[in-house]
Amino acid sequence: MAEALTADPIEVPHGFFTRRGGVSTGPYASLNCSLSSLDDRDAVLENRARVALRLGIDPIRLLGLTQVHGTRVVTVTEPWAAGEGQTADAMVTCQPGLGLGIVTADCAPVLFADADGRIVGAAHAGWRGAVAGVLEATIAAMTTLGTSPGRITAAVGPCIAQASYEVGPDLRDAVLAGSEAGAAFFVPGRQENRWQFDLPSYCAARLRGAGVGRVIVTGFDTLTEADRFFSHRRRTLANAGPIGHQISVIRAA
């Protein structure tokens, strides 16, 4: 069975899925859900179907995007074919039964739900997207559908943790250019002119700053748990080959 982590008190069907419980093999083992990978397409479709069924979603109604580390948000009114999602980094909907899926392998997946579960959202928040405002853009799109920030619960899913995320001055400068308060999310790195960046806490702070009523941080580190999560940084450090991506999904009530 596809393994999923959940975030209380979000009551609508959702899951931060791990890499466990799929059919892919090799470096994609086993629940790779990225249709842009070099994995066997049929295996990925089977993995995504397992995810959908775990959440009570018709597999053809589990949707994804072409993610580019930007701030564009798609308001979803009807499903599209697998692999044909628009270029964007977040989705919102108020259509019952639609599943919004975000794939990640160190970036933060963020799931959103209105208090009654009628309006939901999902966002891909790497550092570039988070700094540029993808989370605030998602909240604004949900507000357009009829909620308000104070009614929203947002959960930051498994992503790279501060202890694992050494960054250079370019990233730190970009964060500080947005606000000097961003300095709170850095501690000195192991090397000179390097810092450890706290991506999940940064995302949580952006969410709270936008007025979100409740913010949850799941606290899992994708780099250190190799048996549970795919990780781009782990691959880079090991000078390894291709990897898969885990998926995070929320379904409108």
NUDODREN-164553 format. One record per residue (C-alpha): residue number from 1; x, y, z. Coordinates in Angstrom, 1 decimal, decimal comma, m for minus. Layout:
N
+--------+--------+--------+--------+
! tortor !      u !      v !      w !
+--------+--------+--------+--------+
!    NUM !      X !      Y !      Z !
...
+--------+--------+--------+--------+
//
This chain:
253
+--------+--------+--------+--------+
! tortor !      u !      v !      w !
+--------+--------+--------+--------+
!      1 !    0,0 !    0,0 !    0,0 !
!      2 !    1,2 !    3,5 !   m0,8 !
!      3 !    2,5 !    5,0 !    2,5 !
!      4 !    1,2 !    8,5 !    3,4 !
!      5 !    1,8 !   10,8 !    6,3 !
!      6 !   m1,0 !   13,1 !    7,4 !
!      7 !   m1,3 !   16,4 !    9,2 !
!      8 !   m3,9 !   16,9 !   12,0 !
!      9 !   m6,2 !   18,7 !   12,2 !
!     10 !   m6,7 !   18,7 !    8,4 !
!     11 !   m9,8 !   16,6 !    8,1 !
!     12 !  m10,2 !   16,4 !    4,3 !
!     13 !   m8,5 !   13,5 !    2,5 !
!     14 !   m4,8 !   14,2 !    2,1 !
!     15 !   m1,4 !   12,7 !    2,3 !
!     16 !    2,3 !   13,5 !    2,2 !
!     17 !    3,3 !   10,3 !    0,4 !
!     18 !    6,7 !    8,7 !    0,9 !
!     19 !    8,7 !    6,6 !   m1,6 !
!     20 !    7,2 !    3,4 !   m0,2 !
!     21 !    4,4 !    1,2 !   m1,6 !
!     22 !    4,9 !    1,5 !   m5,4 !
!     23 !    6,0 !   m0,6 !   m8,3 !
!     24 !    9,0 !    1,3 !   m9,7 !
!     25 !   12,4 !   m0,2 !   m9,4 !
!     26 !   16,1 !    0,8 !   m9,3 !
!     27 !   16,7 !    4,4 !   m8,4 !
!     28 !   13,0 !    5,1 !   m8,7 !
!     29 !   12,0 !    2,5 !   m6,1 !
!     30 !    9,3 !    2,4 !   m5,4 !
!     31 !    6,5 !    5,0 !   m5,3 !
!     32 !    8,0 !    7,5 !   m7,8 !
!     33 !    5,1 !    9,8 !   m8,9 !
!     34 !    7,0 !   12,1 !  m11,3 !
!     35 !    5,8 !   11,8 !  m15,0 !
!     36 !    8,8 !   13,9 !  m16,0 !
!     37 !   11,3 !   11,4 !  m14,8 !
!     38 !   12,9 !    8,7 !  m16,9 !
!     39 !   11,1 !    6,0 !  m15,0 !
!     40 !    8,8 !    3,7 !  m16,9 !
!     41 !    5,6 !    5,7 !  m17,6 !
!     42 !    3,3 !    2,7 !  m16,9 !
!     43 !    5,0 !    2,2 !  m13,5 !
!     44 !    4,5 !    5,9 !  m12,6 !
!     45 !    0,8 !    5,8 !  m13,6 !
!     46 !    0,3 !    2,7 !  m11,5 !
!     47 !    2,0 !    4,5 !   m8,6 !
!     48 !   m0,2 !    7,5 !   m9,0 !
!     49 !   m3,3 !    5,3 !   m9,2 !
!     50 !   m2,3 !    3,7 !   m5,9 !
!     51 !   m2,0 !    7,2 !   m4,3 !
!     52 !   m5,3 !    8,3 !   m5,7 !
!     53 !   m7,1 !    5,2 !   m4,5 !
!     54 !   m5,6 !    5,6 !   m1,0 !
!     55 !   m7,4 !    8,9 !   m0,8 !
!     56 !  m10,7 !    7,9 !   m2,5 !
!     57 !   m9,9 !    9,7 !   m5,8 !
!     58 !  m10,6 !    8,4 !   m9,3 !
!     59 !   m7,1 !    8,1 !  m10,7 !
!     60 !   m8,0 !   10,3 !  m13,7 !
!     61 !   m8,9 !   13,1 !  m11,2 !
!     62 !   m5,4 !   13,2 !   m9,6 !
!     63 !   m3,8 !   16,2 !  m11,1 !
!     64 !   m0,3 !   17,5 !  m11,4 !
!     65 !    1,6 !   20,5 !  m12,8 !
!     66 !    4,8 !   21,2 !  m14,8 !
!     67 !    6,6 !   22,8 !  m11,8 !
!     68 !    9,2 !   25,5 !  m12,4 !
!     69 !    9,9 !   27,2 !   m9,0 !
!     70 !    7,6 !   30,1 !   m9,8 !
!     71 !    4,5 !   31,7 !   m8,3 !
!     72 !    1,8 !   30,9 !  m10,8 !
!     73 !   m1,4 !   29,4 !   m9,3 !
!     74 !   m3,9 !   27,4 !  m11,4 !
!     75 !   m7,6 !   27,4 !  m10,3 !
!     76 !   m8,8 !   23,9 !  m11,2 !
!     77 !  m12,3 !   23,4 !  m12,5 !
!     78 !  m11,9 !   20,1 !  m14,3 !
!     79 !   m9,3 !   17,3 !  m14,7 !
!     80 !   m6,7 !   17,1 !  m17,5 !
!     81 !   m4,8 !   14,1 !  m18,8 !
!     82 !   m1,9 !   12,8 !  m16,8 !
!     83 !    1,3 !   14,7 !  m17,7 !
!     84 !   m0,5 !   17,6 !  m19,3 !
!     85 !   m0,7 !   19,9 !  m16,4 !
!     86 !    0,0 !   23,6 !  m16,9 !
!     87 !    3,3 !   25,3 !  m16,1 !
!     88 !    2,7 !   26,5 !  m12,5 !
!     89 !    3,7 !   25,7 !   m8,9 !
!     90 !    0,3 !   25,7 !   m7,1 !
!     91 !   m3,3 !   24,7 !   m7,6 !
!     92 !   m6,6 !   25,5 !   m5,8 !
!     93 !  m10,0 !   24,1 !   m6,3 !
!     94 !  m13,5 !   24,0 !   m4,9 !
!     95 !  m14,6 !   21,1 !   m7,1 !
!     96 !  m15,4 !   18,0 !   m5,0 !
!     97 !  m13,4 !   14,9 !   m5,8 !
!     98 !  m10,4 !   16,5 !   m7,5 !
!     99 !   m7,0 !   15,6 !   m6,1 !
!    100 !   m4,3 !   18,3 !   m6,3 !
!    101 !   m0,8 !   16,7 !   m6,4 !
!    102 !    2,6 !   18,3 !   m5,9 !
!    103 !    5,9 !   16,3 !   m6,5 !
!    104 !    9,0 !   17,1 !   m4,5 !
!    105 !   12,4 !   15,7 !   m3,6 !
!    106 !   13,6 !   18,2 !   m1,0 !
!    107 !   11,4 !   21,3 !   m1,7 !
!    108 !    8,5 !   21,8 !    0,6 !
!    109 !    5,1 !   20,6 !   m0,4 !
!    110 !    2,4 !   22,7 !    1,3 !
!    111 !   m1,2 !   21,6 !    1,5 !
!    112 !   m4,1 !   24,0 !    2,3 !
!    113 !   m7,7 !   23,4 !    3,4 !
!    114 !  m10,5 !   25,8 !    4,2 !
!    115 !  m12,3 !   25,2 !    7,6 !
!    116 !  m15,1 !   23,2 !    5,9 !
!    117 !  m12,8 !   21,4 !    3,4 !
!    118 !  m14,7 !   22,9 !    0,4 !
!    119 !  m11,8 !   24,9 !   m0,8 !
!    120 !   m8,3 !   23,3 !   m0,9 !
!    121 !   m4,9 !   24,1 !   m2,4 !
!    122 !   m1,4 !   22,6 !   m2,9 !
!    123 !    1,8 !   24,4 !   m3,5 !
!    124 !    5,4 !   23,5 !   m4,4 !
!    125 !    7,7 !   25,7 !   m2,3 !
!    126 !   11,4 !   25,5 !   m3,1 !
!    127 !   13,4 !   28,4 !   m1,7 !
!    128 !   12,9 !   30,4 !   m5,0 !
!    129 !    9,2 !   30,0 !   m5,0 !
!    130 !    8,8 !   30,7 !   m1,3 !
!    131 !   10,9 !   33,9 !   m1,5 !
!    132 !    9,0 !   35,0 !   m4,6 !
!    133 !    5,6 !   34,5 !   m2,9 !
!    134 !    4,0 !   31,2 !   m4,1 !
!    135 !    2,5 !   30,6 !   m0,8 !
!    136 !    0,8 !   34,0 !   m0,6 !
!    137 !   m0,4 !   33,6 !   m4,2 !
!    138 !   m2,0 !   30,3 !   m3,2 !
!    139 !   m3,8 !   31,9 !   m0,3 !
!    140 !   m5,0 !   34,7 !   m2,5 !
!    141 !   m6,4 !   32,3 !   m5,1 !
!    142 !   m8,2 !   30,4 !   m2,3 !
!    143 !   m9,6 !   33,7 !   m1,1 !
!    144 !  m11,0 !   34,4 !   m4,6 !
!    145 !  m12,9 !   31,1 !   m4,3 !
!    146 !  m14,7 !   32,2 !   m1,2 !
!    147 !  m12,6 !   31,7 !    2,0 !
!    148 !  m10,4 !   34,0 !    4,0 !
!    149 !   m6,8 !   33,4 !    5,3 !
!    150 !   m7,9 !   33,0 !    8,9 !
!    151 !  m10,1 !   30,0 !    7,9 !
!    152 !   m7,2 !   28,2 !    6,3 !
!    153 !   m5,1 !   25,5 !    7,7 !
!    154 !   m1,8 !   24,9 !    6,0 !
!    155 !    0,7 !   22,1 !    6,5 !
!    156 !    4,3 !   22,1 !    5,4 !
!    157 !    5,2 !   18,6 !    4,4 !
!    158 !    8,5 !   16,6 !    4,4 !
!    159 !   11,3 !   18,6 !    3,0 !
!    160 !   15,0 !   19,2 !    3,5 !
!    161 !   15,7 !   20,3 !    7,1 !
!    162 !   18,0 !   23,0 !    8,3 !
!    163 !   20,7 !   20,7 !    9,5 !
!    164 !   20,9 !   19,1 !    6,0 !
!    165 !   20,6 !   22,3 !    3,9 !
!    166 !   23,9 !   24,1 !    3,5 !
!    167 !   23,5 !   27,1 !    1,2 !
!    168 !   25,7 !   29,9 !   m0,2 !
!    169 !   25,5 !   33,7 !   m0,2 !
!    170 !   23,2 !   33,8 !   m3,3 !
!    171 !   20,4 !   32,1 !   m1,5 !
!    172 !   20,9 !   34,0 !    1,7 !
!    173 !   21,1 !   37,4 !   m0,1 !
!    174 !   17,8 !   36,6 !   m1,9 !
!    175 !   16,0 !   35,8 !    1,3 !
!    176 !   17,4 !   38,9 !    3,1 !
!    177 !   16,4 !   41,1 !    0,1 !
!    178 !   12,8 !   40,3 !    0,8 !
!    179 !   13,1 !   41,1 !    4,5 !
!    180 !   15,9 !   41,4 !    7,0 !
!    181 !   13,8 !   39,2 !    9,3 !
!    182 !   14,8 !   36,4 !    7,0 !
!    183 !   18,2 !   36,3 !    8,9 !
!    184 !   16,4 !   34,3 !   11,6 !
!    185 !   16,3 !   31,3 !    9,4 !
!    186 !   20,0 !   30,9 !    8,9 !
!    187 !   22,7 !   29,6 !   11,2 !
!    188 !   26,5 !   29,4 !   10,3 !
!    189 !   27,4 !   26,5 !    8,1 !
!    190 !   30,3 !   24,1 !    8,4 !
!    191 !   32,3 !   26,0 !    5,9 !
!    192 !   33,3 !   29,7 !    5,6 !
!    193 !   30,7 !   31,8 !    3,8 !
!    194 !   28,1 !   29,0 !    4,1 !
!    195 !   24,9 !   28,9 !    6,1 !
!    196 !   22,3 !   26,3 !    7,1 !
!    197 !   18,8 !   27,4 !    5,9 !
!    198 !   15,6 !   26,4 !    7,6 !
!    199 !   13,2 !   26,1 !    4,7 !
!    200 !   10,2 !   24,6 !    6,6 !
!    201 !   10,3 !   27,3 !    9,2 !
!    202 !   10,7 !   30,0 !    6,6 !
!    203 !    7,6 !   28,7 !    4,8 !
!    204 !    5,7 !   28,5 !    8,1 !
!    205 !    6,6 !   32,1 !    8,8 !
!    206 !    5,5 !   33,3 !    5,4 !
!    207 !    2,1 !   31,5 !    5,9 !
!    208 !    1,6 !   33,1 !    9,3 !
!    209 !    2,6 !   36,5 !    7,9 !
!    210 !   m0,2 !   36,0 !    5,3 !
!    211 !   m2,7 !   35,5 !    8,1 !
!    212 !   m3,2 !   31,7 !    7,8 !
!    213 !   m5,3 !   30,6 !   10,8 !
!    214 !   m3,3 !   27,4 !   11,6 !
!    215 !    0,1 !   26,3 !   10,4 !
!    216 !    1,6 !   22,9 !   10,8 !
!    217 !    5,2 !   21,7 !   10,1 !
!    218 !    5,4 !   18,0 !    9,8 !
!    219 !    9,2 !   18,0 !   10,6 !
!    220 !   10,5 !   15,1 !    8,4 !
!    221 !   13,9 !   15,6 !    6,8 !
!    222 !   13,9 !   14,2 !    3,2 !
!    223 !   17,7 !   14,0 !    3,1 !
!    224 !   18,4 !   11,9 !    6,1 !
!    225 !   15,6 !    9,4 !    5,7 !
!    226 !   16,8 !    7,6 !    2,6 !
!    227 !   14,5 !    4,6 !    3,0 !
!    228 !   11,4 !    6,9 !    3,1 !
!    229 !   12,1 !    9,9 !    0,9 !
!    230 !   13,7 !   10,8 !   m2,4 !
!    231 !   16,2 !   13,7 !   m2,1 !
!    232 !   18,0 !   15,8 !   m4,7 !
!    233 !   20,6 !   17,0 !   m2,2 !
!    234 !   21,4 !   13,4 !   m1,2 !
!    235 !   21,8 !   12,5 !   m4,8 !
!    236 !   24,1 !   15,5 !   m5,4 !
!    237 !   26,3 !   14,8 !   m2,4 !
!    238 !   26,7 !   11,1 !   m3,5 !
!    239 !   27,3 !   12,1 !   m7,1 !
!    240 !   24,6 !    9,6 !   m8,0 !
!    241 !   22,3 !    9,2 !  m11,0 !
!    242 !   18,5 !    9,8 !  m11,4 !
!    243 !   16,0 !    9,6 !   m8,7 !
!    244 !   12,2 !    9,8 !   m8,3 !
!    245 !    9,9 !   12,2 !   m6,6 !
!    246 !    7,3 !   11,7 !   m3,8 !
!    247 !    3,9 !   13,2 !   m4,1 !
!    248 !    1,7 !   15,2 !   m1,7 !
!    249 !   m2,0 !   15,3 !   m2,4 !
!    250 !   m5,2 !   16,9 !   m1,1 !
!    251 !   m8,8 !   16,3 !   m2,2 !
!    252 !  m11,6 !   18,7 !   m2,2 !
!    253 !  m14,5 !   17,6 !    0,0 !
+--------+--------+--------+--------+
//
